[in-house]
Amino acid sequence: MKTAHRLAVLAFAVALNVAAVAALHVAMVDGTRSALAANQEVEHVVVSATPTHPAIATSNCPTTPKAL
């Protein structure tokens, strides 16, 4: 009876530790996902200039005169 009782307590302790480690793993994975999602920055390009004369643009970028 003494050995069976010790075995049952050991099995319960192992099961409890496995459950605790699994819960910790899930919490760490969720925390990592939310931290990665929070660090992602969306890049926006905003052009807020008025159109310039094509001669000025080609003088600034002489290699691409046909771009404008």
Stockholm file with secondary structure:
# STOCKHOLM 1.0

chainA/1-68         MKTAHRLAVLAFAVALNVAAVAALHVAMVDGTRSALAANQEVEHVVVSATPTHPAIATSNCPTTPKAL
#=GR chainA/1-68 SS CHHHHHHHHHHHHHHHHHHHHHHHHHHHHHHHHHHHHHHCCCCCCCCCCCCCCHHHHHHHCTTCGGGC
#=GC SS_cons        CHHHHHHHHHHHHHHHHHHHHHHHHHHHHHHHHHHHHHHCCCCCCCCCCCCCCHHHHHHHCTTCGGGC
//
